[in-house]
Amino acid sequence: MITNIKSFLDSLDEKEKINEQKSQKKNRARIFNTKMPKSFFKHPIYQPINEIIISKDPFSLIPRRWEELEIDFENILTRDYPTCNKTIVKVSNLYNYKNSIDKYSYLAIPISSPLYNELYQKYKFQIEIYIFVQIARIIIQDNGYKMSRDIHNCNSIETLNLLLSDLLEYSYINHRELLTQCHKLSVNIFELLTEIHNFFKDEILHKNTILMKNILKKYNVNK
């Protein structure tokens, strides 16, 4: 019986690898396409979030989407973020999660997988920070992706400070849109900013979270 269960779980793992391989082939085909994109908004940050990348350590994060990471062709379920020298593994079931949690510090979990719901409460803080980071990246980019406006840091405090500073300082920032997008993805931005303020012991971050909340109070996402 145990052998049959293990065989079944291994087969699920193999199916996941095959699906990921198919996805990679499509991506590689796009790389060799010489046509110019129809718009600047083809960048992955403008696409729906399909995977949440979480860190076991709340003080560290990956500021990129799964689609933006470097493919590891030796292991199709892992990708690299060389800027911070980090490796991320994709897991979509409890079996893979248990096999990976001690080997990897960063996990990419498909939102559509049952695993996401199973782990949500355990990693809620990291999940909501990741979603906020991705939304903030889009809001700050404004009209088309520019590398110079993006963030590249894996330190949670430094990344949050950079994003909040930009959201506070740039005159073109659409704060109502920030609220709306957070609401759509079930992130209570006021509660999250409070949790960030209380969890991280950083004076600049404390100041930025307070200022951000004061600005956002002018808007009501439910209207």
N, CA, C and O of each residue as an XYZ file, in Angstrom:
892
protein
N       0.827     -1.209      0.000
C       0.000      0.000      0.000
C       0.861      1.259      0.000
O       0.617      2.192     -0.765
N       1.874      1.273      0.870
C       2.776      2.428      0.956
C       3.511      2.618     -0.362
O       3.699      3.742     -0.828
N       3.927      1.494     -0.960
C       4.635      1.545     -2.236
C       3.747      2.140     -3.322
O       4.211      2.934     -4.142
N       2.465      1.756     -3.329
C       1.529      2.274     -4.319
C       1.328      3.774     -4.177
O       1.258      4.497     -5.170
N       1.236      4.235     -2.938
C       1.069      5.673     -2.683
C       2.296      6.432     -3.157
O       2.184      7.475     -3.800
N       3.473      5.896     -2.833
C       4.715      6.558     -3.257
C       4.807      6.610     -4.782
O       5.225      7.620     -5.348
N       4.416      5.521     -5.442
C       4.448      5.477     -6.899
C       3.501      6.508     -7.491
O       3.813      7.162     -8.486
N       2.328      6.644     -6.857
C       1.355      7.622     -7.324
C       1.889      9.046     -7.176
O       1.747      9.867     -8.082
N       2.504      9.331     -6.028
C       3.051     10.673     -5.786
C       4.216     10.963     -6.722
O       4.374     12.083     -7.208
N       5.034      9.934     -6.971
C       6.144     10.098     -7.915
C       5.626     10.385     -9.317
O       6.217     11.168    -10.060
N       4.513      9.741     -9.673
C       3.939      9.983    -10.996
C       3.419     11.411    -11.107
O       3.520     12.028    -12.167
N       2.856     11.946    -10.003
C       2.419     13.341     -9.989
C       3.608     14.275    -10.185
O       3.535     15.256    -10.924
N       4.696     13.947     -9.511
C       5.922     14.737     -9.631
C       6.418     14.733    -11.067
O       6.840     15.767    -11.585
N       6.367     13.563    -11.719
C       6.834     13.433    -13.100
C       5.934     14.225    -14.050
O       6.420     14.867    -14.981
N       4.621     14.176    -13.812
C       3.697     14.951    -14.638
C       3.989     16.439    -14.520
O       3.944     17.173    -15.508
N       4.291     16.879    -13.295
C       4.600     18.294    -13.066
C       5.851     18.707    -13.840
O       5.911     19.795    -14.413
N       6.843     17.824    -13.848
C       8.075     18.119    -14.585
C       7.806     18.206    -16.084
O       8.353     19.070    -16.769
N       6.959     17.306    -16.592
C       6.632     17.306    -18.021
C       5.900     18.585    -18.407
O       6.196     19.188    -19.438
N       4.943     18.997    -17.577
C       4.214     20.238    -17.851
C       5.139     21.441    -17.832
O       5.017     22.346    -18.657
N       6.066     21.443    -16.881
C       7.018     22.546    -16.804
C       7.927     22.553    -18.018
O       8.300     23.620    -18.506
N       8.290     21.371    -18.513
C       9.151     21.241    -19.688
C       8.445     21.802    -20.923
O       9.057     22.490    -21.740
N       7.147     21.499    -21.049
C       6.376     22.023    -22.167
C       6.330     23.548    -22.123
O       6.455     24.225    -23.143
N       6.147     24.065    -20.910
C       6.105     25.516    -20.733
C       7.427     26.152    -21.124
O       7.455     27.219    -21.738
N       8.536     25.485    -20.763
C       9.860     26.013    -21.097
C      10.085     26.047    -22.598
O      10.684     26.989    -23.116
N       9.605     25.020    -23.305
C       9.766     24.982    -24.757
C       9.060     26.153    -25.418
O       9.568     26.747    -26.368
N       7.864     26.479    -24.893
C       7.138     27.628    -25.415
C       7.912     28.915    -25.157
O       7.999     29.787    -26.023
N       8.477     29.022    -23.946
C       9.241     30.220    -23.596
C      10.491     30.360    -24.452
O      10.851     31.462    -24.865
N      11.150     29.237    -24.717
C      12.358     29.264    -25.539
C      12.012     29.677    -26.964
O      12.788     30.377    -27.615
N      10.848     29.245    -27.452
C      10.419     29.637    -28.798
C      10.210     31.137    -28.866
O      10.523     31.776    -29.870
N       9.674     31.693    -27.782
C       9.458     33.144    -27.755
C      10.780     33.903    -27.761
O      10.884     34.978    -28.352
N      11.806     33.328    -27.087
C      13.108     33.989    -27.021
C      13.696     34.204    -28.406
O      14.327     35.228    -28.667
N      13.484     33.222    -29.305
C      14.056     33.291    -30.641
C      13.160     34.026    -31.632
O      13.489     34.129    -32.813
N      12.036     34.534    -31.156
C      11.151     35.308    -32.006
C      11.714     36.714    -32.142
O      11.887     37.415    -31.145
N      12.001     37.129    -33.371
C      12.667     38.417    -33.593
C      11.679     39.579    -33.715
O      12.095     40.731    -33.843
N      10.389     39.293    -33.676
C       9.420     40.361    -33.794
C       9.413     41.215    -32.528
O       9.590     40.708    -31.421
N       9.206     42.521    -32.711
C       9.111     43.416    -31.560
C       7.778     43.181    -30.855
O       6.769     42.920    -31.510
N       7.766     43.273    -29.521
C       6.491     43.107    -28.808
C       5.506     44.188    -29.205
O       5.904     45.303    -29.543
N       4.206     43.861    -29.166
C       3.181     44.820    -29.565
C       3.129     46.013    -28.627
O       2.738     47.107    -29.035
N       3.517     45.814    -27.383
C       3.518     46.926    -26.430
C       4.526     46.651    -25.340
O       5.023     45.534    -25.199
N       4.825     47.692    -24.564
C       5.742     47.546    -23.443
C       5.146     46.654    -22.353
O       5.865     46.170    -21.479
N       3.843     46.440    -22.408
C       3.166     45.740    -21.339
C       3.202     44.224    -21.502
O       2.437     43.512    -20.851
N       4.088     43.726    -22.369
C       4.275     42.284    -22.507
C       5.179     41.739    -21.412
O       5.302     40.524    -21.256
N       5.809     42.622    -20.658
C       6.702     42.175    -19.585
C       5.911     41.349    -18.572
O       4.748     41.652    -18.305
N       6.533     40.297    -17.998
C       5.825     39.408    -17.058
C       5.142     40.106    -15.887
O       4.148     39.595    -15.370
N       5.649     41.262    -15.456
C       5.027     41.889    -14.284
C       3.602     42.358    -14.564
O       2.819     42.571    -13.638
N       3.265     42.520    -15.864
C       1.918     42.976    -16.204
C       0.934     41.821    -16.392
O      -0.251     42.037    -16.647
N       1.433     40.606    -16.263
C       0.583     39.431    -16.416
C       0.023     39.014    -15.044
O       0.561     39.413    -14.011
N      -1.040     38.225    -15.035
C      -1.595     37.754    -13.752
C      -0.548     36.977    -12.953
O       0.307     36.302    -13.527
N      -0.622     37.080    -11.642
C       0.300     36.340    -10.775
C      -0.167     34.892    -10.706
O      -1.253     34.603    -10.204
N       0.661     33.991    -11.212
C       0.311     32.564    -11.216
C       0.966     31.804    -10.065
O       0.414     30.827     -9.561
N       2.140     32.260     -9.658
C       2.854     31.632     -8.552
C       3.223     32.675     -7.504
O       3.554     33.816     -7.827
N       3.160     32.265     -6.268
C       3.637     33.094     -5.166
C       4.988     32.546     -4.734
O       5.115     31.354     -4.451
N       5.989     33.402     -4.681
C       7.314     32.956     -4.238
C       7.492     33.380     -2.778
O       7.517     34.568     -2.456
N       7.612     32.396     -1.925
C       7.742     32.686     -0.498
C       9.118     32.287      0.017
O       9.784     31.410     -0.534
N       9.515     32.944      1.071
C      10.773     32.641      1.742
C      10.459     32.111      3.135
O       9.537     32.584      3.798
N      11.228     31.133      3.565
C      11.050     30.634      4.933
C      11.442     31.700      5.950
O      10.961     31.693      7.084
N      12.308     32.606      5.542
C      12.763     33.689      6.402
C      12.084     34.994      5.983
O      12.343     35.469      4.878
N      11.232     35.591      6.807
C      10.529     36.824      6.434
C      11.456     38.007      6.138
O      11.037     38.986      5.521
N      12.709     37.917      6.576
C      13.645     39.020      6.340
C      14.267     38.959      4.947
O      15.059     39.824      4.572
N      13.908     37.943      4.197
C      14.432     37.787      2.845
C      13.280     37.503      1.889
O      12.292     36.876      2.269
N      13.410     37.965      0.646
C      12.369     37.723     -0.349
C      12.966     37.703     -1.755
O      14.096     38.142     -1.969
N      12.195     37.190     -2.701
C      12.549     37.244     -4.119
C      11.619     38.261     -4.766
O      10.407     38.047     -4.784
N      12.150     39.366     -5.299
C      11.278     40.418     -5.826
C      10.786     40.184     -7.253
O      10.235     41.097     -7.868
N      10.970     38.998     -7.779
C      10.631     38.705     -9.162
C       9.491     37.690     -9.284
O       9.188     36.947     -8.350
N       8.866     37.686    -10.476
C       7.897     36.653    -10.813
C       8.659     35.385    -11.208
O       9.830     35.450    -11.582
N       8.001     34.256    -11.124
C       8.590     32.987    -11.556
C       9.049     33.075    -13.013
O      10.110     32.559    -13.366
N       8.247     33.731    -13.856
C       8.562     33.838    -15.285
C       9.810     34.674    -15.549
O      10.408     34.565    -16.619
N      10.208     35.501    -14.597
C      11.378     36.359    -14.780
C      12.686     35.683    -14.377
O      13.766     36.180    -14.696
N      12.594     34.567    -13.689
C      13.791     33.912    -13.159
C      14.504     33.093    -14.229
O      13.901     32.696    -15.226
N      15.786     32.846    -14.015
C      16.587     32.070    -14.956
C      16.239     30.587    -14.874
O      16.191     30.007    -13.790
N      16.001     29.987    -16.029
C      15.651     28.566    -16.083
C      16.889     27.709    -15.841
O      17.961     27.965    -16.387
N      16.714     26.699    -15.019
C      17.759     25.705    -14.790
C      17.381     24.459    -15.596
O      16.469     23.725    -15.214
N      18.076     24.221    -16.704
C      17.704     23.124    -17.595
C      18.103     21.759    -17.036
O      17.710     20.729    -17.584
N      18.872     21.743    -15.964
C      19.210     20.464    -15.331
C      18.113     20.031    -14.355
O      17.961     18.845    -14.062
N      17.356     21.004    -13.860
C      16.239     20.705    -12.965
C      15.116     21.678    -13.304
O      15.138     22.835    -12.886
N      14.141     21.201    -14.061
C      13.122     22.100    -14.595
C      12.175     22.661    -13.540
O      11.393     23.567    -13.829
N      12.240     22.132    -12.321
C      11.388     22.649    -11.254
C      12.099     23.698    -10.409
O      11.536     24.195     -9.434
N      13.329     24.036    -10.773
C      14.039     25.094    -10.053
C      14.423     26.210    -11.019
O      14.663     25.980    -12.204
N      14.474     27.403    -10.488
C      14.948     28.562    -11.250
C      15.849     29.393    -10.344
O      15.809     29.277     -9.119
N      16.665     30.238    -10.982
C      17.664     31.006    -10.235
C      17.416     32.507    -10.349
O      16.933     33.012    -11.363
N      17.766     33.195     -9.270
C      17.793     34.653     -9.291
C      19.231     35.055     -9.004
O      19.593     35.282     -7.850
N      20.067     35.147    -10.059
C      21.513     35.357     -9.874
C      21.888     36.669     -9.198
O      22.964     36.767     -8.609
N      21.023     37.680     -9.270
C      21.321     38.958     -8.622
C      21.600     38.767     -7.137
O      22.481     39.410     -6.566
N      20.832     37.870     -6.524
C      21.014     37.577     -5.098
C      21.579     36.179     -4.869
O      21.689     35.720     -3.732
N      21.937     35.507     -5.969
C      22.487     34.141     -5.872
C      21.526     33.206     -5.121
O      21.926     32.484     -4.208
N      20.253     33.240     -5.529
C      19.226     32.434     -4.880
C      18.619     31.428     -5.866
O      18.504     31.697     -7.062
N      18.236     30.272     -5.334
C      17.555     29.247     -6.122
C      16.151     29.049     -5.567
O      15.951     28.985     -4.354
N      15.186     28.954     -6.473
C      13.787     28.813     -6.090
C      13.261     27.514     -6.684
O      13.529     27.213     -7.847
N      12.516     26.742     -5.899
C      11.940     25.491     -6.386
C      10.422     25.623     -6.443
O       9.800     26.183     -5.540
N       9.836     25.096     -7.522
C       8.372     25.118     -7.640
C       7.798     23.845     -7.031
O       8.228     22.737     -7.351
N       6.822     24.021     -6.152
C       6.136     22.883     -5.531
C       4.637     23.116     -5.641
O       4.161     24.233     -5.438
N       3.897     22.066     -5.961
C       2.454     22.233     -6.114
C       1.641     21.189     -5.360
O       0.414     21.154     -5.446
N       2.349     20.338     -4.618
C       1.630     19.379     -3.768
C       2.428     19.158     -2.487
O       3.611     19.490     -2.405
N       1.760     18.595     -1.504
C       2.358     18.426     -0.181
C       3.574     17.503     -0.217
O       4.525     17.696      0.540
N       3.545     16.520     -1.080
C       4.667     15.582     -1.217
C       5.939     16.332     -1.644
O       7.000     16.167     -1.040
N       5.816     17.153     -2.688
C       6.976     17.929     -3.149
C       7.424     18.953     -2.110
O       8.616     19.198     -1.924
N       6.439     19.541     -1.441
C       6.753     20.537     -0.407
C       7.602     19.927      0.703
O       8.612     20.503      1.106
N       7.191     18.762      1.197
C       7.924     18.105      2.278
C       9.316     17.671      1.839
O      10.245     17.648      2.646
N       9.463     17.325      0.558
C      10.773     16.915      0.039
C      11.696     18.107     -0.225
O      12.911     17.948     -0.336
N      11.107     19.302     -0.323
C      11.898     20.484     -0.711
C      12.167     21.452      0.429
O      13.132     22.216      0.379
N      11.331     21.430      1.450
C      11.377     22.469      2.477
C      12.712     22.530      3.214
O      13.117     23.601      3.666
N      13.404     21.389      3.342
C      14.697     21.389      4.036
C      15.868     21.680      3.095
O      16.976     21.971      3.546
N      15.617     21.601      1.792
C      16.694     21.786      0.808
C      16.733     23.204      0.248
O      17.792     23.701     -0.136
N      15.572     23.849      0.205
C      15.475     25.169     -0.424
C      14.878     26.187      0.545
O      14.019     25.861      1.364
N      15.350     27.420      0.430
C      14.836     28.495      1.286
C      13.689     29.249      0.623
O      12.960     29.985      1.288
N      13.527     29.065     -0.708
C      12.505     29.798     -1.449
C      11.643     28.831     -2.246
O      12.150     27.957     -2.949
N      10.336     29.003     -2.123
C       9.391     28.106     -2.780
C       8.444     28.909     -3.666
O       7.925     29.947     -3.257
N       8.226     28.416     -4.884
C       7.228     29.001     -5.781
C       6.007     28.090     -5.761
O       6.093     26.922     -6.141
N       4.870     28.623     -5.318
C       3.664     27.825     -5.166
C       2.576     28.357     -6.097
O       2.168     29.511     -5.966
N       2.102     27.535     -7.033
C       1.009     27.973     -7.910
C      -0.236     28.333     -7.100
O      -0.655     27.572     -6.229
N      -0.817     29.481     -7.387
C      -2.002     29.930     -6.663
C      -3.170     28.962     -6.859
O      -4.014     28.803     -5.978
N      -3.205     28.320     -8.025
C      -4.317     27.418     -8.335
C      -4.191     26.046     -7.672
O      -5.113     25.234     -7.756
N      -3.059     25.778     -7.014
C      -2.840     24.455     -6.424
C      -3.467     24.357     -5.034
O      -3.547     25.357     -4.321
N      -3.911     23.160     -4.643
C      -4.437     22.970     -3.274
C      -3.389     23.297     -2.214
O      -3.726     23.686     -1.095
N      -2.115     23.135     -2.574
C      -1.038     23.412     -1.616
C      -1.060     24.858     -1.160
O      -0.778     25.154      0.001
N      -1.396     25.762     -2.075
C      -1.437     27.187     -1.734
C      -2.409     27.435     -0.572
O      -2.094     28.158      0.373
N      -3.576     26.830     -0.660
C      -4.569     26.988      0.410
C      -4.112     26.334      1.710
O      -4.384     26.836      2.801
N      -3.414     25.206      1.578
C      -2.943     24.494      2.769
C      -1.882     25.288      3.521
O      -1.810     25.229      4.749
N      -1.059     26.031      2.784
C       0.059     26.743      3.400
C      -0.227     28.219      3.667
O       0.594     28.922      4.256
N      -1.395     28.681      3.229
C      -1.668     30.121      3.287
C      -1.513     30.699      4.695
O      -0.825     31.704      4.873
N      -2.140     30.083      5.687
C      -2.073     30.623      7.042
C      -0.652     30.601      7.599
O      -0.246     31.518      8.313
N       0.093     29.566      7.277
C       1.466     29.448      7.783
C       2.364     30.546      7.225
O       3.224     31.071      7.932
N       2.161     30.892      5.951
C       3.035     31.867      5.285
C       2.284     33.145      4.895
O       2.712     33.864      3.992
N       1.194     33.420      5.556
C       0.349     34.563      5.181
C       1.142     35.868      5.083
O       0.979     36.616      4.120
N       1.979     36.141      6.049
C       2.759     37.388      6.067
C       3.659     37.482      4.834
O       3.670     38.507      4.152
N       4.416     36.415      4.543
C       5.304     36.414      3.389
C       4.531     36.476      2.077
O       4.952     37.142      1.131
N       3.395     35.775      2.027
C       2.572     35.772      0.812
C       2.066     37.182      0.505
O       2.153     37.645     -0.632
N       1.539     37.855      1.523
C       0.974     39.186      1.302
C       2.055     40.214      0.980
O       1.820     41.138      0.201
N       3.229     40.062      1.569
C       4.336     40.951      1.213
C       4.724     40.743     -0.251
O       4.954     41.709     -0.980
N       4.795     39.480     -0.678
C       5.152     39.184     -2.074
C       4.130     39.800     -3.030
O       4.504     40.407     -4.034
N       2.839     39.643     -2.719
C       1.800     40.214     -3.577
C       1.907     41.735     -3.612
O       1.805     42.343     -4.677
N       2.112     42.346     -2.453
C       2.269     43.803     -2.389
C       3.459     44.263     -3.229
O       3.363     45.253     -3.954
N       4.573     43.553     -3.133
C       5.775     43.907     -3.907
C       5.469     43.872     -5.397
O       5.868     44.780     -6.126
N       4.766     42.837     -5.864
C       4.465     42.725     -7.288
C       3.509     43.815     -7.755
O       3.669     44.353     -8.850
N       2.519     44.142     -6.934
C       1.604     45.228     -7.288
C       2.341     46.566     -7.317
O       2.151     47.367     -8.231
N       3.174     46.797     -6.319
C       3.935     48.058     -6.241
C       4.861     48.211     -7.442
O       5.027     49.311     -7.967
N       5.461     47.110     -7.874
C       6.343     47.163     -9.053
C       5.584     47.689    -10.274
O       6.103     48.515    -11.026
N       4.362     47.211    -10.465
C       3.556     47.646    -11.612
C       3.185     49.119    -11.484
O       3.318     49.884    -12.440
N       2.722     49.512    -10.305
C       2.291     50.899    -10.080
C       3.448     51.867    -10.316
O       3.263     52.929    -10.910
N       4.635     51.498     -9.853
C       5.812     52.371     -9.993
C       6.295     52.438    -11.444
O       6.766     53.482    -11.895
N       6.178     51.330    -12.171
C       6.618     51.312    -13.571
C       5.801     52.269    -14.426
O       6.340     52.901    -15.334
N       4.514     52.382    -14.148
C       3.623     53.282    -14.886
C       3.561     52.879    -16.365
O       3.055     51.798    -16.670
N       4.052     53.701    -17.283
C       3.900     53.477    -18.720
C       5.017     52.613    -19.301
O       5.951     53.139    -19.905
N       4.932     51.307    -19.127
C       5.915     50.410    -19.721
C       7.084     50.119    -18.798
O       7.485     50.954    -17.987
N       7.622     48.910    -18.940
C       8.675     48.456    -18.030
C      10.017     49.126    -18.305
O      10.467     49.210    -19.448
N      10.648     49.603    -17.226
C      12.007     50.167    -17.297
C      12.831     49.537    -16.185
O      12.468     49.622    -15.012
N      13.940     48.905    -16.554
C      14.803     48.234    -15.584
C      15.274     49.186    -14.497
O      15.397     48.795    -13.336
N      15.538     50.438    -14.870
C      16.067     51.411    -13.909
C      15.078     51.732    -12.796
O      15.473     52.201    -11.728
N      13.787     51.480    -13.042
C      12.770     51.757    -12.019
C      12.453     50.535    -11.163
O      11.679     50.621    -10.210
N      13.047     49.412    -11.504
C      12.712     48.176    -10.796
C      13.587     47.999     -9.566
O      14.566     48.722     -9.377
N      13.226     47.032     -8.732
C      14.006     46.696     -7.545
C      14.719     45.374     -7.783
O      14.253     44.534     -8.553
N      15.861     45.196     -7.110
C      16.674     44.001     -7.339
C      17.156     43.387     -6.030
O      17.921     42.422     -6.032
N      16.709     43.943     -4.929
C      17.211     43.552     -3.608
C      16.413     42.390     -3.026
O      15.202     42.304     -3.225
N      17.091     41.496     -2.307
C      16.416     40.368     -1.659
C      16.256     40.567     -0.155
O      15.737     39.691      0.537
N      16.696     41.705      0.346
C      16.505     42.030      1.755
C      15.126     42.660      1.919
O      14.835     43.678      1.290
N      14.281     42.075      2.747
C      12.893     42.527      2.858
C      12.780     43.980      3.300
O      11.996     44.740      2.732
N      13.547     44.368      4.296
C      13.469     45.739      4.811
C      13.891     46.741      3.744
O      13.210     47.743      3.522
N      15.005     46.472      3.090
C      15.503     47.399      2.064
C      14.552     47.474      0.874
O      14.314     48.554      0.333
N      14.006     46.323      0.467
C      13.071     46.301     -0.661
C      11.804     47.070     -0.334
O      11.345     47.876     -1.143
N      11.234     46.834      0.834
C      10.013     47.534      1.230
C      10.245     49.033      1.371
O       9.387     49.836      1.005
N      11.395     49.406      1.898
C      11.709     50.833      2.012
C      11.829     51.499      0.647
O      11.344     52.612      0.445
N      12.477     50.811     -0.288
C      12.639     51.352     -1.645
C      11.279     51.533     -2.313
O      11.002     52.580     -2.898
N      10.441     50.518     -2.224
C       9.127     50.586     -2.860
C       8.245     51.650     -2.223
O       7.612     52.436     -2.927
N       8.202     51.678     -0.902
C       7.365     52.658     -0.213
C       7.857     54.083     -0.471
O       7.052     55.003     -0.616
N       9.157     54.260     -0.526
C       9.714     55.593     -0.829
C       9.270     56.058     -2.208
O       8.877     57.212     -2.383
N       9.333     55.154     -3.193
C       8.906     55.508     -4.553
C       7.401     55.786     -4.595
O       6.960     56.733     -5.247
N       6.629     54.973     -3.910
C       5.174     55.177     -3.884
C       4.797     56.493     -3.213
O       3.773     57.093     -3.540
N       5.621     56.936     -2.282
C       5.358     58.185     -1.572
C       5.854     59.407     -2.340
O       5.251     60.477     -2.264
N       6.946     59.250     -3.074
C       7.622     60.410     -3.660
C       7.200     60.728     -5.090
O       7.101     61.902     -5.447
N       6.948     59.712     -5.920
C       6.645     59.973     -7.329
C       5.243     60.569     -7.475
O       4.271     60.025     -6.953
N       5.153     61.682     -8.182
C       3.884     62.401     -8.303
C       2.865     61.669     -9.173
O       1.664     61.907     -9.043
N       3.318     60.793    -10.049
C       2.405     60.115    -10.968
C       1.750     58.868    -10.347
O       0.883     58.257    -10.971
N       2.148     58.493     -9.148
C       1.649     57.261     -8.528
C       0.131     57.306     -8.344
O      -0.415     58.277     -7.821
N      -0.532     56.246     -8.778
C      -1.977     56.124     -8.639
C      -2.266     55.299     -7.376
O      -2.324     54.070     -7.418
N      -2.440     55.994     -6.277
C      -2.635     55.313     -4.999
C      -3.978     54.577     -4.935
O      -4.093     53.545     -4.274
N      -4.967     55.100     -5.609
C      -6.258     54.406     -5.653
C      -6.107     53.052     -6.344
O      -6.712     52.064     -5.927
N      -5.301     53.012     -7.396
C      -5.068     51.755     -8.112
C      -4.316     50.757     -7.234
O      -4.568     49.554     -7.293
N      -3.404     51.261     -6.429
C      -2.690     50.401     -5.479
C      -3.683     49.738     -4.525
O      -3.617     48.533     -4.284
N      -4.593     50.530     -3.991
C      -5.621     50.000     -3.100
C      -6.510     48.987     -3.812
O      -6.820     47.927     -3.268
N      -6.913     49.322     -5.021
C      -7.815     48.463     -5.786
C      -7.191     47.106     -6.067
O      -7.833     46.072     -5.884
N      -5.931     47.110     -6.512
C      -5.261     45.859     -6.855
C      -5.022     44.992     -5.617
O      -5.153     43.769     -5.676
N      -4.678     45.620     -4.512
C      -4.508     44.862     -3.266
C      -5.828     44.227     -2.855
O      -5.869     43.074     -2.425
N      -6.905     44.990     -2.990
C      -8.231     44.491     -2.632
C      -8.617     43.304     -3.519
O      -9.177     42.321     -3.033
N      -8.319     43.395     -4.811
C      -8.653     42.309     -5.749
C      -7.942     41.014     -5.396
O      -8.474     39.924     -5.608
N      -6.739     41.139     -4.857
C      -5.951     39.956     -4.511
C      -6.053     39.620     -3.020
O      -5.213     38.914     -2.462
N      -7.112     40.151     -2.394
C      -7.448     39.815     -0.995
C      -6.368     40.205      0.002
O      -6.158     39.518      1.002
N      -5.687     41.306     -0.274
C      -4.686     41.824      0.660
C      -5.224     43.110      1.278
O      -5.466     44.093      0.577
N      -5.409     43.095      2.589
C      -5.800     44.308      3.294
C      -4.529     45.122      3.538
O      -3.756     44.838      4.454
N      -4.335     46.127      2.707
C      -3.075     46.863      2.725
C      -2.853     47.591      4.052
O      -1.709     47.754      4.476
N      -3.915     48.027      4.706
C      -3.766     48.709      5.991
C      -3.280     47.737      7.064
O      -2.399     48.067      7.858
N      -3.855     46.550      7.081
C      -3.411     45.537      8.041
C      -1.983     45.093      7.741
O      -1.181     44.904      8.655
N      -1.670     44.929      6.459
C      -0.317     44.501      6.090
C       0.718     45.544      6.491
O       1.761     45.193      7.041
N       0.448     46.820      6.224
C       1.390     47.875      6.602
C       1.591     47.916      8.116
O       2.698     48.166      8.593
N       0.529     47.671      8.860
C       0.641     47.619     10.322
C       1.516     46.443     10.753
O       2.364     46.584     11.635
N       1.307     45.288     10.130
C       2.115     44.107     10.450
C       3.588     44.331     10.093
O       4.478     43.932     10.842
N       3.837     44.966      8.954
C       5.213     45.283      8.553
C       5.850     46.215      9.575
O       6.995     46.022      9.984
N       5.088     47.233      9.981
C       5.562     48.204     10.973
C       5.934     47.514     12.284
O       6.955     47.835     12.894
N       5.106     46.571     12.711
C       5.326     45.912     14.001
C       6.404     44.826     13.952
O       7.101     44.586     14.937
N       6.530     44.180     12.799
C       7.454     43.046     12.707
C       8.901     43.485     12.503
O       9.804     42.981     13.170
N       9.120     44.416     11.586
C      10.486     44.843     11.267
C      10.878     46.040     12.128
O      10.171     47.046     12.171
N      11.993     45.919     12.802
C      12.465     46.987     13.679
C      13.383     47.929     12.906
O      14.607     47.874     13.024
N      12.756     48.792     12.116
C      13.524     49.713     11.282
C      12.816     51.070     11.287
O      11.650     51.163     10.903
N      13.508     52.106     11.715
C      12.888     53.423     11.890
C      12.382     54.018     10.578
O      11.299     54.600     10.528
N      13.179     53.867      9.510
C      12.763     54.423      8.217
C      11.515     53.705      7.707
O      10.592     54.335      7.190
N      11.500     52.377      7.860
C      10.341     51.604      7.433
C       9.109     51.972      8.259
O       8.000     52.043      7.730
N       9.304     52.202      9.541
C       8.194     52.625     10.396
C       7.602     53.945      9.887
O       6.383     54.102      9.806
N       8.464     54.865      9.554
C       8.016     56.172      9.051
C       7.271     56.007      7.724
O       6.214     56.604      7.516
N       7.832     55.196      6.837
C       7.217     55.005      5.512
C       5.850     54.333      5.591
O       4.938     54.696      4.849
N       5.701     53.353      6.488
C       4.405     52.673      6.606
C       3.331     53.616      7.137
O       2.180     53.560      6.703
N       3.709     54.482      8.075
C       2.754     55.449      8.631
C       2.325     56.452      7.559
O       1.138     56.746      7.416
N       3.295     56.973      6.808
C       2.987     57.929      5.742
C       2.108     57.303      4.662
O       1.183     57.933      4.150
N       2.418     56.044      4.323
C       1.656     55.352      3.287
C       0.211     55.150      3.718
O      -0.710     55.361      2.928
N       0.010     54.746      4.956
C      -1.349     54.548      5.459
C      -2.134     55.860      5.460
O      -3.322     55.868      5.138
N      -1.492     56.953      5.815
C      -2.158     58.250      5.837
C      -2.618     58.671      4.447
O      -3.693     59.251      4.291
N      -1.798     58.376      3.436
C      -2.179     58.710      2.060
C      -3.336     57.835      1.591
O      -4.283     58.326      0.977
N      -3.257     56.544      1.882
C      -4.263     55.598      1.401
C      -5.619     55.797      2.082
O      -6.649     55.396      1.539
N      -5.625     56.406      3.253
C      -6.879     56.645      3.966
C      -7.788     57.605      3.206
O      -8.984     57.678      3.486
N      -7.235     58.336      2.253
C      -8.029     59.284      1.474
C      -8.931     58.569      0.484
O      -9.883     59.150     -0.037
N      -8.624     57.307      0.228
C      -9.361     56.558     -0.783
C     -10.146     55.418     -0.140
O      -9.783     54.904      0.918
N     -11.224     55.043     -0.808
C     -12.025     53.905     -0.328
C     -12.169     52.936     -1.489
O     -12.883     53.208     -2.454
N     -11.482     51.800     -1.388
C     -11.440     50.839     -2.475
C     -12.804     50.215     -2.742
O     -13.023     49.668     -3.822
N     -13.708     50.283     -1.804
C     -15.026     49.659     -1.981
C     -15.997     50.508     -2.774
O     -17.079     50.050     -3.141
N     -15.611     51.746     -3.036
C     -16.523     52.623     -3.784
C     -16.465     52.312     -5.271
O     -17.162     52.946     -6.062
